[in-house]
Amino acid sequence: RKLLRRPPPPPPARGSTFRPPPGVQWTSDGKQVDVVVDDETFRVTWQPTVDVGSAATVGSVVRPEETTEGVRTSFADGIKTTGAPSDFLLVDNKACNKSPALAEDLAPDTVVMHSTPGRGQNKAVIEGQFGLFAQRLGSVIATVDSSTPQRIAFCVADAVTRAYAQGRNHHPRQSDGRSPYDLYRDANPTPEEIAAATERLLAIKHRIDSREAREQARLDP
């Protein structure tokens, strides 16, 4: 008989949420955006970089598709925005994020860590922003008369996503009236807080990497 193998239940999320101080950990992902130019639809990818501690969008880039170069460019834009790189960059497990070139390019200043497979909660900060983007802006549509519509499509998408990120950065929270911009600007974590956050993030990274290694070994014939 064929054996039915049920996947194990996911670990409980209660009490496991950890948000480091602003500037310690950034996260990046891609969202597809449709732009209509002269009745022709172009699908481009927005790749923002978001600070986990403050939910501020620090970097942004628009490219034809989600790529390793897009992650690097968006991360560099974040450095230009804030003046310094984060200690950690959280990305998902897409092939472009698994590229050795990404880790080599960001090291030794930034540790690249991958989210737990199947756990969207790991990247709730950026996933939540994608949800707000869709709710507040809806479909991105532009009417442009140009001989190079694809390039114009990229420019329009870049302008719209940057406008959204800027508005989101300065939108006050209901809890205390402070915006992500305020949180990031006024953050001044002590060396002890940064060291504690670094130690905990490295432990989380080790658990994720160990789990992935066990899964790969189990699937290896």
CYANA upper distance limits for C-alpha pairs under 8 A (distance plus 0.5 A):
 12 PRO  CA     16 SER  CA      8.24
 13 ALA  CA     17 THR  CA      7.51
 19 ARG  CA     52 VAL  CA      7.09
 19 ARG  CA     53 GLY  CA      6.04
 20 PRO  CA     24 VAL  CA      6.85
 20 PRO  CA     25 GLN  CA      7.34
 20 PRO  CA     52 VAL  CA      7.57
 20 PRO  CA     53 GLY  CA      5.80
 20 PRO  CA    197 ALA  CA      6.32
 21 PRO  CA     25 GLN  CA      8.40
 21 PRO  CA     53 GLY  CA      5.53
 21 PRO  CA     54 SER  CA      8.22
 21 PRO  CA    187 ALA  CA      8.02
 21 PRO  CA    189 PRO  CA      6.98
 21 PRO  CA    193 GLU  CA      8.15
 21 PRO  CA    194 ILE  CA      7.75
 21 PRO  CA    197 ALA  CA      8.12
 22 PRO  CA     51 ASP  CA      7.04
 22 PRO  CA     52 VAL  CA      7.30
 22 PRO  CA     53 GLY  CA      4.65
 22 PRO  CA     54 SER  CA      5.92
 22 PRO  CA    183 LEU  CA      7.88
 22 PRO  CA    184 TYR  CA      6.17
 22 PRO  CA    187 ALA  CA      6.80
 22 PRO  CA    189 PRO  CA      8.47
 23 GLY  CA     51 ASP  CA      6.94
 23 GLY  CA     52 VAL  CA      8.43
 23 GLY  CA     53 GLY  CA      7.42
 23 GLY  CA     85 PRO  CA      8.21
 23 GLY  CA     86 SER  CA      5.86
 23 GLY  CA     87 ASP  CA      8.00
 23 GLY  CA    184 TYR  CA      7.75
 24 VAL  CA     51 ASP  CA      8.48
 24 VAL  CA     53 GLY  CA      7.98
 24 VAL  CA     86 SER  CA      5.54
 24 VAL  CA     87 ASP  CA      5.53
 24 VAL  CA     88 PHE  CA      6.77
 24 VAL  CA    194 ILE  CA      7.56
 24 VAL  CA    197 ALA  CA      8.24
 24 VAL  CA    198 THR  CA      8.33
 25 GLN  CA     51 ASP  CA      6.66
 25 GLN  CA     52 VAL  CA      6.27
 25 GLN  CA     53 GLY  CA      7.58
 25 GLN  CA     86 SER  CA      6.01
 25 GLN  CA     87 ASP  CA      6.37
 25 GLN  CA     88 PHE  CA      5.05
 25 GLN  CA     89 LEU  CA      6.25
 25 GLN  CA     90 LEU  CA      7.66
 26 TRP  CA     49 THR  CA      6.99
 26 TRP  CA     50 VAL  CA      5.95
 26 TRP  CA     51 ASP  CA      4.81
 26 TRP  CA     52 VAL  CA      5.97
 26 TRP  CA     86 SER  CA      6.70
 26 TRP  CA     88 PHE  CA      6.71
 26 TRP  CA     89 LEU  CA      5.38
 26 TRP  CA     90 LEU  CA      6.65
 27 THR  CA     49 THR  CA      6.11
 27 THR  CA     50 VAL  CA      5.80
 27 THR  CA     51 ASP  CA      6.86
 27 THR  CA     52 VAL  CA      7.13
 27 THR  CA     89 LEU  CA      5.83
 27 THR  CA     90 LEU  CA      4.93
 27 THR  CA     91 VAL  CA      6.35
 27 THR  CA    123 LYS  CA      7.64
 27 THR  CA    126 ILE  CA      7.54
 28 SER  CA     47 GLN  CA      7.23
 28 SER  CA     48 PRO  CA      6.32
 28 SER  CA     49 THR  CA      4.97
 28 SER  CA     50 VAL  CA      6.79
 28 SER  CA     71 VAL  CA      7.33
 28 SER  CA     89 LEU  CA      7.88
 28 SER  CA     90 LEU  CA      7.06
 28 SER  CA     91 VAL  CA      6.09
 28 SER  CA    126 ILE  CA      7.74
 29 ASP  CA     47 GLN  CA      6.08
 29 ASP  CA     48 PRO  CA      6.91
 29 ASP  CA     49 THR  CA      7.69
 29 ASP  CA     71 VAL  CA      8.32
 29 ASP  CA     91 VAL  CA      7.06
 29 ASP  CA     92 ASP  CA      7.81
 29 ASP  CA    126 ILE  CA      7.79
 30 GLY  CA     45 THR  CA      6.56
 30 GLY  CA     46 TRP  CA      5.95
 30 GLY  CA     47 GLN  CA      4.88
 30 GLY  CA     48 PRO  CA      7.45
 30 GLY  CA     66 GLU  CA      6.35
 31 LYS  CA     45 THR  CA      5.91
 31 LYS  CA     46 TRP  CA      5.63
 31 LYS  CA     47 GLN  CA      7.01
 31 LYS  CA    130 PHE  CA      7.70
 32 GLN  CA     43 ARG  CA      6.92
 32 GLN  CA     44 VAL  CA      6.13
 32 GLN  CA     45 THR  CA      4.85
 32 GLN  CA     46 TRP  CA      6.68
 32 GLN  CA     65 GLU  CA      8.43
 33 VAL  CA     43 ARG  CA      6.15
 33 VAL  CA     44 VAL  CA      5.84
 33 VAL  CA     45 THR  CA      6.37
 33 VAL  CA     46 TRP  CA      7.38
 33 VAL  CA    139 SER  CA      8.18
 33 VAL  CA    140 VAL  CA      7.34
 33 VAL  CA    157 ALA  CA      7.80
 34 ASP  CA     41 THR  CA      6.97
 34 ASP  CA     42 PHE  CA      6.16
 34 ASP  CA     43 ARG  CA      5.06
 34 ASP  CA     44 VAL  CA      6.92
 34 ASP  CA    139 SER  CA      7.42
 34 ASP  CA    140 VAL  CA      6.60
 34 ASP  CA    141 ILE  CA      7.74
 35 VAL  CA     41 THR  CA      6.14
 35 VAL  CA     42 PHE  CA      5.68
 35 VAL  CA     43 ARG  CA      6.86
 35 VAL  CA     44 VAL  CA      8.13
 35 VAL  CA    140 VAL  CA      6.20
 35 VAL  CA    141 ILE  CA      5.64
 35 VAL  CA    142 ALA  CA      6.76
 35 VAL  CA    153 ALA  CA      6.42
 35 VAL  CA    156 VAL  CA      8.34
 35 VAL  CA    157 ALA  CA      7.51
 36 VAL  CA     40 GLU  CA      5.87
 36 VAL  CA     41 THR  CA      4.84
 36 VAL  CA     42 PHE  CA      6.68
 36 VAL  CA    140 VAL  CA      8.38
 36 VAL  CA    141 ILE  CA      5.81
 36 VAL  CA    142 ALA  CA      6.14
 36 VAL  CA    143 THR  CA      7.17
 36 VAL  CA    153 ALA  CA      7.99
 37 VAL  CA     41 THR  CA      6.83
 37 VAL  CA     42 PHE  CA      8.05
 37 VAL  CA    141 ILE  CA      8.32
 37 VAL  CA    142 ALA  CA      6.55
 37 VAL  CA    143 THR  CA      5.79
 37 VAL  CA    144 VAL  CA      5.91
 37 VAL  CA    145 ASP  CA      7.98
 37 VAL  CA    149 PRO  CA      6.62
 37 VAL  CA    153 ALA  CA      7.25
 38 ASP  CA    143 THR  CA      6.66
 38 ASP  CA    144 VAL  CA      6.67
 38 ASP  CA    145 ASP  CA      7.03
 38 ASP  CA    149 PRO  CA      8.20
 42 PHE  CA    150 GLN  CA      7.45
 42 PHE  CA    153 ALA  CA      7.33
 43 ARG  CA     64 PRO  CA      7.84
 44 VAL  CA     62 VAL  CA      7.38
 44 VAL  CA     63 ARG  CA      6.51
 44 VAL  CA     64 PRO  CA      5.30
 44 VAL  CA     65 GLU  CA      6.63
 44 VAL  CA    154 PHE  CA      7.45
 44 VAL  CA    157 ALA  CA      8.20
 45 THR  CA     62 VAL  CA      6.11
 45 THR  CA     63 ARG  CA      5.86
 45 THR  CA     64 PRO  CA      6.30
 45 THR  CA     65 GLU  CA      5.59
 45 THR  CA     66 GLU  CA      6.58
 46 TRP  CA     60 SER  CA      7.75
 46 TRP  CA     61 VAL  CA      6.50
 46 TRP  CA     62 VAL  CA      5.09
 46 TRP  CA     63 ARG  CA      7.14
 46 TRP  CA     66 GLU  CA      8.35
 46 TRP  CA    157 ALA  CA      8.31
 46 TRP  CA    158 ASP  CA      8.14
 46 TRP  CA    161 THR  CA      7.82
 47 GLN  CA     60 SER  CA      6.32
 47 GLN  CA     61 VAL  CA      5.86
 47 GLN  CA     62 VAL  CA      6.66
 47 GLN  CA     63 ARG  CA      8.21
 47 GLN  CA     66 GLU  CA      7.52
 47 GLN  CA     70 GLY  CA      7.05
 47 GLN  CA     71 VAL  CA      7.37
 47 GLN  CA     74 SER  CA      7.09
 48 PRO  CA     57 THR  CA      7.31
 48 PRO  CA     58 VAL  CA      8.14
 48 PRO  CA     59 GLY  CA      5.99
 48 PRO  CA     60 SER  CA      4.64
 48 PRO  CA     61 VAL  CA      6.77
 48 PRO  CA     74 SER  CA      6.59
 49 THR  CA     57 THR  CA      6.36
 49 THR  CA     58 VAL  CA      6.24
 49 THR  CA     59 GLY  CA      5.22
 49 THR  CA     60 SER  CA      6.58
 49 THR  CA     71 VAL  CA      8.49
 49 THR  CA     74 SER  CA      6.49
 49 THR  CA     75 PHE  CA      6.71
 49 THR  CA     78 GLY  CA      7.22
 50 VAL  CA     55 ALA  CA      6.52
 50 VAL  CA     56 ALA  CA      6.10
 50 VAL  CA     57 THR  CA      4.77
 50 VAL  CA     58 VAL  CA      6.14
 50 VAL  CA     59 GLY  CA      7.46
 50 VAL  CA    125 VAL  CA      7.99
 50 VAL  CA    126 ILE  CA      6.77
 51 ASP  CA     55 ALA  CA      5.65
 51 ASP  CA     56 ALA  CA      5.80
 51 ASP  CA     57 THR  CA      6.79
 51 ASP  CA     58 VAL  CA      7.17
 52 VAL  CA     56 ALA  CA      8.13
 52 VAL  CA    125 VAL  CA      6.70
 53 GLY  CA    184 TYR  CA      8.49
 54 SER  CA    180 PRO  CA      5.60
 54 SER  CA    181 TYR  CA      8.20
 54 SER  CA    183 LEU  CA      6.20
 54 SER  CA    184 TYR  CA      6.34
 55 ALA  CA    125 VAL  CA      6.52
 55 ALA  CA    126 ILE  CA      8.12
 55 ALA  CA    169 ASN  CA      8.35
 55 ALA  CA    180 PRO  CA      6.28
 56 ALA  CA    168 ARG  CA      8.02
 56 ALA  CA    169 ASN  CA      5.81
 56 ALA  CA    180 PRO  CA      5.38
 56 ALA  CA    181 TYR  CA      6.67
 56 ALA  CA    184 TYR  CA      7.62
 57 THR  CA    165 ALA  CA      6.32
 57 THR  CA    166 GLN  CA      8.22
 57 THR  CA    168 ARG  CA      8.26
 57 THR  CA    169 ASN  CA      6.98
 58 VAL  CA     77 ASP  CA      7.68
 58 VAL  CA     78 GLY  CA      5.00
 58 VAL  CA     79 ILE  CA      8.28
 58 VAL  CA     81 THR  CA      6.52
 58 VAL  CA     82 THR  CA      7.44
 59 GLY  CA     74 SER  CA      5.44
 59 GLY  CA     75 PHE  CA      6.47
 59 GLY  CA     76 ALA  CA      7.77
 59 GLY  CA     77 ASP  CA      5.12
 59 GLY  CA     78 GLY  CA      4.45
 59 GLY  CA     79 ILE  CA      8.17
 59 GLY  CA     81 THR  CA      7.47
 60 SER  CA     73 THR  CA      8.43
 60 SER  CA     74 SER  CA      5.36
 60 SER  CA     75 PHE  CA      8.37
 60 SER  CA     77 ASP  CA      6.95
 60 SER  CA     78 GLY  CA      7.99
 60 SER  CA    161 THR  CA      8.38
 60 SER  CA    162 ARG  CA      7.51
 61 VAL  CA     70 GLY  CA      7.21
 61 VAL  CA     73 THR  CA      7.27
 61 VAL  CA     74 SER  CA      5.83
 61 VAL  CA     77 ASP  CA      8.46
 61 VAL  CA    158 ASP  CA      7.35
 62 VAL  CA     70 GLY  CA      8.25
 62 VAL  CA    154 PHE  CA      6.97
 62 VAL  CA    157 ALA  CA      7.47
 62 VAL  CA    158 ASP  CA      6.12
 63 ARG  CA     70 GLY  CA      7.30
 63 ARG  CA    154 PHE  CA      7.65
 66 GLU  CA     70 GLY  CA      6.84
 66 GLU  CA     71 VAL  CA      8.45
 66 GLU  CA     96 CYS  CA      7.98
 67 THR  CA     71 VAL  CA      7.10
 67 THR  CA     96 CYS  CA      5.81
 67 THR  CA     97 ASN  CA      8.21
 68 THR  CA     72 ARG  CA      6.90
 68 THR  CA     96 CYS  CA      5.34
 68 THR  CA     97 ASN  CA      6.54
 68 THR  CA     99 SER  CA      7.52
 68 THR  CA    102 LEU  CA      7.00
 69 GLU  CA     73 THR  CA      6.52
 70 GLY  CA     74 SER  CA      6.51
 71 VAL  CA     75 PHE  CA      6.50
 71 VAL  CA     97 ASN  CA      8.38
 72 ARG  CA     76 ALA  CA      6.58
 72 ARG  CA    102 LEU  CA      7.61
 72 ARG  CA    105 ASP  CA      8.49
 73 THR  CA     77 ASP  CA      6.69
 74 SER  CA     78 GLY  CA      6.84
 75 PHE  CA     79 ILE  CA      6.97
 75 PHE  CA     85 PRO  CA      8.37
 76 ALA  CA     80 LYS  CA      6.78
 77 ASP  CA     81 THR  CA      6.66
 78 GLY  CA     82 THR  CA      6.61
 78 GLY  CA     83 GLY  CA      8.43
 78 GLY  CA     85 PRO  CA      7.78
 79 ILE  CA     83 GLY  CA      5.64
 79 ILE  CA     84 ALA  CA      5.46
 79 ILE  CA     85 PRO  CA      5.63
 80 LYS  CA     84 ALA  CA      7.97
 85 PRO  CA    109 ASP  CA      7.78
 85 PRO  CA    110 THR  CA      7.55
 86 SER  CA    109 ASP  CA      8.30
 86 SER  CA    110 THR  CA      6.70
 87 ASP  CA    109 ASP  CA      6.90
 87 ASP  CA    110 THR  CA      5.12
 87 ASP  CA    111 VAL  CA      6.68
 87 ASP  CA    198 THR  CA      8.25
 88 PHE  CA    110 THR  CA      5.63
 88 PHE  CA    111 VAL  CA      5.16
 88 PHE  CA    112 VAL  CA      6.36
 88 PHE  CA    113 MET  CA      7.47
 89 LEU  CA    110 THR  CA      7.21
 89 LEU  CA    111 VAL  CA      6.69
 89 LEU  CA    112 VAL  CA      5.39
 89 LEU  CA    113 MET  CA      6.60
 90 LEU  CA    112 VAL  CA      6.69
 90 LEU  CA    113 MET  CA      5.53
 90 LEU  CA    114 HIS  CA      6.17
 90 LEU  CA    115 SER  CA      7.09
 90 LEU  CA    123 LYS  CA      8.21
 91 VAL  CA     97 ASN  CA      7.02
 91 VAL  CA    112 VAL  CA      7.97
 91 VAL  CA    113 MET  CA      6.98
 91 VAL  CA    114 HIS  CA      5.61
 91 VAL  CA    115 SER  CA      6.67
 92 ASP  CA     97 ASN  CA      7.24
 92 ASP  CA    114 HIS  CA      5.84
 92 ASP  CA    115 SER  CA      5.67
 92 ASP  CA    116 THR  CA      8.36
 92 ASP  CA    117 PRO  CA      8.27
 93 ASN  CA     97 ASN  CA      6.68
 93 ASN  CA     98 LYS  CA      7.03
 93 ASN  CA    114 HIS  CA      6.63
 93 ASN  CA    115 SER  CA      7.35
 93 ASN  CA    117 PRO  CA      7.56
 94 LYS  CA     98 LYS  CA      7.05
 95 ALA  CA     99 SER  CA      7.15
 97 ASN  CA    102 LEU  CA      7.54
 98 LYS  CA    102 LEU  CA      8.06
 99 SER  CA    103 ALA  CA      7.82
100 PRO  CA    104 GLU  CA      6.69
101 ALA  CA    105 ASP  CA      6.40
102 LEU  CA    106 LEU  CA      6.85
103 ALA  CA    107 ALA  CA      6.39
103 ALA  CA    111 VAL  CA      7.81
103 ALA  CA    112 VAL  CA      6.46
104 GLU  CA    108 PRO  CA      8.40
106 LEU  CA    110 THR  CA      5.92
106 LEU  CA    111 VAL  CA      7.77
106 LEU  CA    112 VAL  CA      8.17
107 ALA  CA    111 VAL  CA      6.95
113 MET  CA    205 LYS  CA      6.48
114 HIS  CA    205 LYS  CA      7.84
114 HIS  CA    208 ILE  CA      7.98
114 HIS  CA    209 ASP  CA      8.45
115 SER  CA    119 ARG  CA      7.86
115 SER  CA    122 ASN  CA      6.39
115 SER  CA    123 LYS  CA      7.81
115 SER  CA    208 ILE  CA      7.76
116 THR  CA    122 ASN  CA      7.35
116 THR  CA    208 ILE  CA      6.41
120 GLY  CA    124 ALA  CA      6.90
120 GLY  CA    127 GLU  CA      8.22
123 LYS  CA    127 GLU  CA      6.61
124 ALA  CA    128 GLY  CA      6.14
125 VAL  CA    129 GLN  CA      7.02
126 ILE  CA    130 PHE  CA      6.86
127 GLU  CA    131 GLY  CA      6.92
128 GLY  CA    132 LEU  CA      6.81
129 GLN  CA    133 PHE  CA      6.50
130 PHE  CA    134 ALA  CA      6.85
131 GLY  CA    135 GLN  CA      6.74
132 LEU  CA    136 ARG  CA      6.38
133 PHE  CA    137 LEU  CA      6.19
133 PHE  CA    138 GLY  CA      7.61
133 PHE  CA    164 TYR  CA      7.73
134 ALA  CA    138 GLY  CA      5.22
134 ALA  CA    139 SER  CA      7.83
140 VAL  CA    157 ALA  CA      7.94
140 VAL  CA    160 VAL  CA      8.30
142 ALA  CA    153 ALA  CA      8.40
142 ALA  CA    156 VAL  CA      7.69
144 VAL  CA    149 PRO  CA      7.94
144 VAL  CA    152 ILE  CA      8.00
145 ASP  CA    149 PRO  CA      8.16
146 SER  CA    152 ILE  CA      7.96
148 THR  CA    152 ILE  CA      7.02
149 PRO  CA    153 ALA  CA      6.48
150 GLN  CA    154 PHE  CA      6.98
151 ARG  CA    155 CYS  CA      6.91
152 ILE  CA    156 VAL  CA      6.61
153 ALA  CA    157 ALA  CA      6.64
154 PHE  CA    158 ASP  CA      6.52
155 CYS  CA    159 ALA  CA      6.68
156 VAL  CA    160 VAL  CA      6.72
157 ALA  CA    161 THR  CA      6.58
158 ASP  CA    162 ARG  CA      6.56
159 ALA  CA    163 ALA  CA      6.61
160 VAL  CA    164 TYR  CA      6.76
161 THR  CA    165 ALA  CA      6.65
162 ARG  CA    166 GLN  CA      6.55
163 ALA  CA    167 GLY  CA      6.68
164 TYR  CA    168 ARG  CA      6.52
165 ALA  CA    169 ASN  CA      6.54
166 GLN  CA    170 HIS  CA      7.05
167 GLY  CA    171 HIS  CA      6.59
168 ARG  CA    180 PRO  CA      8.21
169 ASN  CA    179 SER  CA      6.78
169 ASN  CA    180 PRO  CA      5.60
169 ASN  CA    181 TYR  CA      5.60
170 HIS  CA    179 SER  CA      5.66
170 HIS  CA    180 PRO  CA      6.92
170 HIS  CA    181 TYR  CA      6.20
170 HIS  CA    182 ASP  CA      8.24
171 HIS  CA    178 ARG  CA      8.41
171 HIS  CA    179 SER  CA      5.76
171 HIS  CA    180 PRO  CA      7.84
172 PRO  CA    176 ASP  CA      8.35
172 PRO  CA    177 GLY  CA      5.30
172 PRO  CA    178 ARG  CA      5.30
172 PRO  CA    179 SER  CA      4.55
172 PRO  CA    180 PRO  CA      7.91
173 ARG  CA    177 GLY  CA      5.33
173 ARG  CA    178 ARG  CA      5.97
173 ARG  CA    179 SER  CA      6.25
178 ARG  CA    182 ASP  CA      6.48
178 ARG  CA    183 LEU  CA      7.40
179 SER  CA    183 LEU  CA      6.87
180 PRO  CA    184 TYR  CA      6.63
181 TYR  CA    185 ARG  CA      6.47
182 ASP  CA    186 ASP  CA      6.41
183 LEU  CA    187 ALA  CA      6.36
189 PRO  CA    193 GLU  CA      6.45
189 PRO  CA    194 ILE  CA      7.01
190 THR  CA    194 ILE  CA      6.87
191 PRO  CA    195 ALA  CA      6.49
192 GLU  CA    196 ALA  CA      6.57
193 GLU  CA    197 ALA  CA      6.61
194 ILE  CA    198 THR  CA      6.50
195 ALA  CA    199 GLU  CA      6.63
196 ALA  CA    200 ARG  CA      6.76
197 ALA  CA    201 LEU  CA      6.56
198 THR  CA    202 LEU  CA      6.60
199 GLU  CA    203 ALA  CA      6.82
200 ARG  CA    204 ILE  CA      6.77
201 LEU  CA    205 LYS  CA      6.56
202 LEU  CA    206 HIS  CA      6.61
203 ALA  CA    207 ARG  CA      6.85
204 ILE  CA    208 ILE  CA      6.78
205 LYS  CA    209 ASP  CA      6.56
206 HIS  CA    210 SER  CA      6.44
207 ARG  CA    211 ARG  CA      6.60
208 ILE  CA    212 GLU  CA      6.74
209 ASP  CA    213 ALA  CA      6.65
210 SER  CA    214 ARG  CA      6.75
211 ARG  CA    215 GLU  CA      6.76
212 GLU  CA    216 GLN  CA      6.68
213 ALA  CA    217 ALA  CA      6.64
214 ARG  CA    218 ARG  CA      6.62
215 GLU  CA    219 LEU  CA      6.85
216 GLN  CA    220 ASP  CA      6.70
